[in-house]
Amino acid sequence: MAERTLQGAAEIFDPLRPRLMRVAYRMLGSVSDAEDVVQEAFIRWMGVDREGIRDREAFLRRGSHGFVSISLNLQRANVKRISAPGFPIRSLRTKEGKTSHSR
């Protein structure tokens, strides 16, 4: 049963994938970032009750737009992750070029 449900999700999503990719690419300017956004939208799509959604394309475009916004905000903040044993440290660059560290 779950396999049929996931297959149904893919059958609905796949025809819309190229359009979602174009929108995400235009906003992000990167094919790999656009692919990530579309994949996140598909993962979200698999987890929702699709029977209650009237306009599937609008739902997916809105979800993709949300993921694009998150990606753009992270790019603007210029978040750089540094791995340290047991302590994730983020280095944030400000517009002035100064670096601040947070845990």
C-alpha positions in Angstrom: 0.0 0.0 0.0 2.7 2.5 0.9 4.6 1.7 -2.3 1.5 2.5 -4.3 1.1 5.8 -2.4 4.8 6.8 -3.1 4.5 5.7 -6.7 1.4 7.9 -7.0 3.3 10.8 -5.5 6.0 10.4 -8.1 3.5 10.2 -10.9 2.0 13.5 -9.9 5.3 15.2 -9.2 7.4 14.1 -12.1 5.5 16.2 -14.8 5.9 19.3 -12.6 9.6 18.7 -11.9 11.0 20.7 -14.9 8.8 23.7 -14.1 9.9 23.7 -10.5 13.5 23.4 -11.5 13.2 26.4 -13.8 11.7 28.5 -11.1 14.2 27.5 -8.5 17.1 28.0 -10.9 16.0 31.5 -11.9 15.8 32.4 -8.2 19.0 30.7 -7.0 21.2 30.9 -10.1 22.7 27.4 -9.4 21.6 24.1 -10.9 22.7 22.1 -7.9 20.9 24.4 -5.4 17.8 24.2 -7.6 18.0 20.4 -7.6 18.2 20.4 -3.8 15.1 22.6 -3.5 13.1 20.4 -5.9 14.2 17.3 -4.0 13.1 18.9 -0.7 9.8 19.7 -2.3 9.4 16.1 -3.4 10.2 14.8 0.1 7.6 17.1 1.5 5.1 16.0 -1.2 5.5 12.4 -0.3 4.6 13.1 3.3 1.4 15.1 2.8 -2.2 13.9 2.4 -2.5 14.7 -1.4 -6.3 14.0 -1.5 -7.1 17.3 0.2 -5.0 19.4 -2.1 -7.0 21.2 -4.8 -4.2 22.7 -6.8 -1.2 20.4 -6.7 1.0 22.6 -8.8 0.3 25.7 -6.6 1.1 23.6 -3.5 4.4 22.4 -4.9 5.4 25.9 -6.2 4.7 27.5 -2.9 6.7 24.8 -1.0 9.6 25.2 -3.4 9.5 28.9 -3.0 9.8 28.4 0.8 12.9 26.2 0.3 14.3 28.8 -2.1 13.8 31.5 0.5 15.6 29.5 3.1 18.5 28.8 0.8 18.8 32.5 -0.2 18.8 33.5 3.5 21.6 31.1 4.2 23.6 32.4 1.2 23.1 36.0 2.4 24.3 35.2 5.9 27.3 33.4 4.3 27.2 30.7 6.8 30.3 28.6 6.9 30.4 25.5 9.0 33.6 24.4 10.7 33.8 21.0 12.1 35.3 20.6 15.5 35.4 17.4 17.6 32.1 17.3 19.4 31.4 21.1 18.9 29.7 22.4 15.8 30.9 25.9 15.3 29.4 28.3 12.8 31.3 31.2 11.4 29.2 34.1 10.2 30.6 36.8 8.0 29.0 40.2 8.2 28.7 42.8 5.5 31.7 44.6 6.9 33.8 41.5 6.5 34.1 40.8 10.2 33.7 37.2 11.4 31.8 36.2 14.5 31.7 32.7 15.9 28.8 31.0 17.7 28.1 27.5 19.0 
